[in-house]
Amino acid sequence: MYAIVDIETTGGKYNEEGITEIAIYKFDGNAIVDQFISLVNPEKPIQPFVVNLTGINNAMLRQAPKFYEVAKRIVEITENCILIAHNTIFDYRILQTEFSRIGYNFEKETLCTVMLSKQLIPDLESYSLGRLCRALGIAVADRHRASGDALATVKLFKLLLSKDIDKTIIQRNIKPIVNASTISDKLNSLLTPLTTGVGLFYLHDEQGKIIYLGKSTNIKKEVLKLFLGESKTKIAIQEKVQSISVEETGNLLISKIKFALELLQNKPKYNKPYNAPFKKYLVSLPDMLIVNKGRHLGEKSVILIEDNTYKGFGYFDLCFQINHPEIIKNLIGQQGSSENILTIIDQHIKRYKSEKIIYLNKICPTT
């Protein structure tokens, strides 16, 4: 027996969202045998972008039942069921969070129709619920409302059941009950010290080995996305990671350079193949210093290109004379080299504006 659920929330900070609407269809593999649909008073305001997306506003929820008033019905309709949603990790987390607030431990085996769709219907451009249903000819009414999306997920799951001819793929993807508090504690302990700045993050296993390397303009947000993912790789990372270290770079270009170099140096197990072919083209860059933001207020970063070769990067304080390139060049440290770095720099400076480029031969290249 399956309980297929969709939840709309207020939006907001992770684990501080509140439920605004819930729909659950109890499905026996052939037909819907029970259902529960209700607005919910989250006792907190809805984020404006969510109002625009769902059409649910604060006024609609003033007379709606609070979560504790519908909790018993949710427990009853999901009893002895596998919980299914499109991106189950989100809906399951929201339910567990709400139940924990009223002192109840809500634990279920789960299935995700995103993951099942990727395995049973490969090579689609998108696996969002809307685009997936359009590709498969599944009618969707009341998009971004709990009842409409949950019903669409029922139809999608029924189709997936028919495609799993030997009934092994779905069975293999059922996630057993896991102690949610342990997962939450681990995630919170890993996220708490992380910065929201620009840079690289390193995920280590219990031996301290780097198993995954990432880069982002918001490190904490990117790590959270990694922990909310349900791909096989992301689940493996979630299970293996024991600590996270970070290195702020101050700007995206240095993050890209360090990322490329350190992939080759560290060869993390769960990154995409670090030796994958890179699209090469002839790059000819003048001798120059590329100046960008530093890691903190009052600091700048600089990248040196000479003889059409990447020489390295460094940081300097604003007290240094930016118009004395020979002084700044002394701050450059060699961090390694790769034939791809010039290509990375060339593509970046064509797409993004640097704070300043100092041409060392005093001749600005023609455009």
C-alpha positions in Angstrom: 0.0 0.0 0.0 1.2 3.5 -0.9 0.5 7.0 0.5 1.2 9.5 -2.2 1.7 13.0 -0.8 2.2 16.5 -1.9 2.8 19.5 0.5 2.8 23.2 0.0 4.7 25.3 2.5 5.3 28.9 3.6 8.9 28.9 2.2 11.6 30.4 4.3 14.7 29.1 6.1 15.5 25.4 6.1 13.5 23.5 8.8 11.6 26.6 9.7 8.9 26.2 6.9 5.3 25.6 7.8 2.7 23.5 5.9 0.0 25.5 4.2 -1.7 22.6 2.3 -1.4 18.9 2.2 -2.9 16.2 0.0 -2.5 12.4 0.5 -3.9 9.7 -1.7 -3.9 6.2 -0.5 -3.1 4.0 -3.5 -3.2 0.2 -3.6 -1.3 -0.1 -6.9 -4.5 0.0 -9.0 -6.8 2.6 -7.6 -7.1 5.3 -4.9 -8.8 3.8 -1.9 -8.7 6.8 0.5 -7.7 10.5 0.4 -7.1 13.5 2.7 -6.8 17.1 1.4 -6.7 20.1 3.7 -5.4 23.6 4.0 -3.3 24.1 7.1 -2.7 27.2 9.2 1.1 27.4 9.5 0.9 30.0 12.2 3.5 32.1 10.3 3.4 34.3 7.2 3.9 32.9 3.7 6.8 34.1 1.6 5.6 36.4 -1.2 7.1 34.3 -4.0 5.2 31.2 -2.6 1.9 33.2 -2.7 2.6 34.0 -6.4 3.4 30.4 -7.1 0.6 28.6 -5.4 -2.1 31.2 -5.0 -2.4 30.4 -1.3 -2.3 33.5 0.8 -2.4 34.3 4.5 -6.0 35.2 4.6 -7.1 31.8 3.2 -5.4 30.1 6.1 -6.8 32.0 9.1 -9.6 29.6 9.7 -7.8 26.5 8.5 -6.9 23.8 11.0 -3.5 23.9 12.6 -1.1 21.0 12.0 -1.8 19.3 15.4 -5.5 19.2 14.5 -4.8 17.2 11.3 -1.9 15.1 12.5 -4.0 12.2 13.6 -5.6 11.9 10.2 -2.2 11.9 8.5 -1.0 9.1 10.8 -4.1 7.1 10.0 -4.1 7.4 6.2 -0.3 6.7 6.0 -0.3 3.7 8.4 1.3 0.6 6.9 2.1 2.6 3.7 5.2 3.4 1.8 5.4 7.2 1.5 5.7 8.5 -2.1 6.2 12.0 -3.4 7.9 13.8 -6.3 11.2 14.6 -4.5 10.3 12.7 -1.4 13.2 14.0 0.6 11.4 17.4 0.8 7.9 16.3 1.7 9.1 13.7 4.1 11.4 16.2 5.9 8.6 18.7 6.2 6.3 16.1 7.7 9.0 14.8 10.1 9.7 18.4 11.2 6.0 19.2 11.9 5.5 15.9 13.8 8.6 16.5 15.9 7.2 19.9 17.0 4.3 18.1 18.6 6.5 15.3 20.1 5.6 12.5 17.6 8.2 10.4 15.8 6.9 10.0 12.2 8.9 7.4 10.3 8.1 5.7 7.0 9.7 3.7 4.2 9.8 6.1 1.2 9.9 6.1 -2.6 10.7 9.0 -4.9 9.1 9.3 -8.3 11.9 11.6 -9.5 14.5 8.8 -9.0 12.2 6.1 -10.4 11.5 8.2 -13.5 15.1 8.7 -14.2 15.7 4.9 -14.1 12.5 3.8 -15.9 12.2 6.7 -18.4 15.8 7.7 -19.0 17.1 10.6 -21.2 14.4 13.1 -20.7 15.4 16.8 -20.7 13.7 17.5 -17.4 12.2 15.5 -14.5 10.3 18.3 -12.9 6.7 17.2 -12.3 5.2 19.6 -14.8 7.6 18.8 -17.7 7.5 15.1 -16.9 3.8 15.0 -17.1 3.7 17.0 -20.3 6.2 14.6 -21.9 4.1 11.6 -20.8 0.7 13.0 -21.6 -0.4 13.0 -18.0 -3.1 15.7 -17.4 -2.4 18.0 -14.5 -5.0 20.2 -12.9 -4.3 22.8 -10.2 -0.5 22.8 -10.7 1.4 23.9 -7.6 -1.6 23.0 -5.4 -1.3 20.0 -3.2 -4.3 18.1 -4.5 -3.4 18.6 -8.2 0.3 17.7 -7.8 -0.4 14.7 -5.6 -3.0 13.4 -8.1 -0.5 13.9 -10.9 2.1 11.9 -8.9 -0.4 9.1 -8.5 -0.9 8.9 -12.3 2.9 9.1 -12.8 3.5 6.3 -10.2 0.9 4.1 -11.8 2.7 4.5 -15.2 6.0 3.7 -13.5 4.6 0.6 -12.0 3.6 -0.7 -15.4 7.1 0.0 -16.8 8.8 -1.9 -14.0 8.0 -5.2 -15.6 9.9 -7.5 -13.3 9.1 -5.4 -10.3 12.7 -5.1 -9.2 13.5 -1.4 -9.8 10.8 0.0 -7.6 11.6 -2.6 -4.8 15.2 -1.7 -5.0 14.5 2.0 -4.6 12.4 1.8 -1.4 14.4 3.6 1.3 14.1 1.9 4.7 13.2 3.8 7.9 16.2 5.7 9.1 16.4 7.5 12.4 15.5 11.0 11.3 16.9 12.8 14.4 20.3 11.2 13.7 20.4 12.5 10.1 19.2 16.0 11.3 21.8 16.2 14.0 24.6 15.2 11.6 23.4 17.7 8.9 23.1 20.5 11.5 26.5 19.8 12.9 28.1 19.9 9.5 26.2 23.0 8.3 26.5 25.2 11.4 30.1 26.3 11.0 29.9 26.8 7.2 30.2 30.2 5.6 27.8 31.7 3.1 30.8 33.2 1.2 32.4 32.3 -2.2 34.9 29.5 -2.4 35.5 25.8 -2.3 34.3 23.1 0.1 35.9 19.7 0.8 33.9 16.8 2.0 36.0 14.3 4.0 35.3 10.7 5.0 36.2 9.3 8.5 39.9 8.9 7.5 40.0 12.5 6.5 40.3 11.8 2.7 38.6 14.2 0.4 35.7 12.3 -1.2 34.0 15.3 -2.9 35.1 18.8 -3.9 32.6 21.6 -4.7 32.6 25.3 -5.4 29.9 27.9 -5.0 29.1 31.6 -4.5 27.3 30.5 -1.4 29.1 27.5 0.2 26.5 26.7 2.9 23.6 26.8 0.4 25.4 24.5 -2.0 26.3 21.9 0.7 22.6 21.9 1.8 21.5 21.2 -1.8 23.9 18.3 -1.8 22.4 16.9 1.3 18.9 17.3 0.0 19.7 15.4 -3.2 18.4 11.9 -3.9 20.7 10.7 -6.7 22.8 7.6 -5.9 26.0 9.7 -5.8 24.5 12.2 -3.4 23.1 9.6 -1.1 26.5 7.9 -1.0 28.2 11.2 -0.2 25.6 11.8 2.6 26.4 8.5 4.1 30.2 8.7 3.9 30.9 12.4 4.8 32.2 13.0 8.3 33.6 16.5 8.1 33.6 19.5 5.8 36.4 22.0 5.4 36.2 25.2 3.3 38.5 27.7 1.6 37.0 31.1 0.8 38.4 32.6 -2.4 36.5 35.9 -2.5 35.4 35.6 -6.1 34.2 33.0 -8.6 37.1 33.1 -11.0 39.7 32.0 -8.4 37.2 29.3 -7.3 37.0 28.0 -10.8 40.8 27.9 -11.1 41.4 26.2 -7.7 38.6 23.8 -8.4 40.1 22.7 -11.7 43.6 22.3 -10.2 42.5 20.5 -7.1 40.3 18.0 -8.9 43.5 16.8 -10.7 45.5 16.9 -7.5 43.0 15.2 -5.1 41.0 13.0 -7.4 37.8 12.9 -5.2 35.9 9.7 -5.5 32.5 11.2 -6.0 33.3 14.1 -8.4 32.6 13.6 -12.1 35.7 12.2 -13.8 38.4 14.7 -13.2 40.2 13.7 -16.4 37.2 14.2 -18.6 38.0 15.9 -21.9 37.8 19.7 -21.7 36.6 21.6 -24.8 39.8 23.2 -26.0 40.3 26.1 -28.3 43.3 28.4 -29.0 43.6 31.0 -26.3 45.9 34.0 -26.6 45.9 36.3 -23.6 48.1 39.3 -23.1 50.4 39.8 -20.1 48.0 41.1 -17.4 46.9 41.3 -13.8 43.2 40.5 -13.3 42.0 42.2 -10.1 38.8 41.2 -8.3 37.3 41.1 -4.8 39.2 39.5 -2.0 38.2 37.3 0.9 37.2 40.2 3.2 36.6 43.9 3.2 39.8 45.8 2.4 41.4 43.0 0.4 41.7 42.4 -3.4 42.7 39.3 -5.3 45.0 39.3 -8.4 45.7 36.7 -11.1 48.8 37.0 -13.2 49.1 36.0 -16.9 52.5 36.3 -18.6 53.8 34.8 -21.8 50.3 33.4 -22.4 50.7 31.3 -19.3 48.8 31.3 -16.0 51.3 32.2 -13.3 49.2 32.0 -10.2 47.1 34.3 -7.9 47.5 36.1 -4.7 45.8 38.6 -2.4 46.8 42.1 -1.3 45.5 44.8 0.9 44.2 48.1 -0.4 47.2 49.9 1.1 49.3 48.5 -1.7 49.5 50.7 -4.7 47.5 49.0 -7.4 49.3 51.0 -10.0 52.6 49.4 -9.1 52.2 45.9 -10.8 55.8 44.8 -9.9 55.0 45.0 -6.2 51.7 43.1 -6.7 53.5 40.4 -8.8 55.6 39.6 -5.8 52.5 38.5 -4.0 51.6 35.9 -6.6 52.1 32.3 -5.5 52.2 29.4 -8.0 49.4 26.9 -7.2 50.0 24.5 -10.0 49.2 24.6 -13.7 46.8 22.9 -16.2 46.3 23.3 -19.9 42.7 24.2 -19.1 43.3 27.2 -16.9 43.8 29.7 -19.7 40.6 28.5 -21.2 38.7 28.9 -17.9 40.1 32.5 -17.5 39.4 33.5 -21.1 35.8 32.2 -20.9 35.2 33.9 -17.5 36.5 37.4 -18.4 34.4 37.3 -21.6 31.3 36.6 -19.6 31.9 38.5 -16.3 33.3 41.9 -15.7 36.4 42.1 -13.5 37.0 44.9 -11.1 40.2 45.9 -13.0 42.5 44.5 -15.6 46.1 45.9 -15.7 47.8 45.2 -19.0 51.5 44.8 -18.3 52.7 45.8 -21.7 50.7 49.0 -21.5 48.8 48.0 -24.7 45.2 47.1 -24.3 44.2 44.4 -26.8 41.8 45.4 -29.5 38.3 43.9 -29.3 
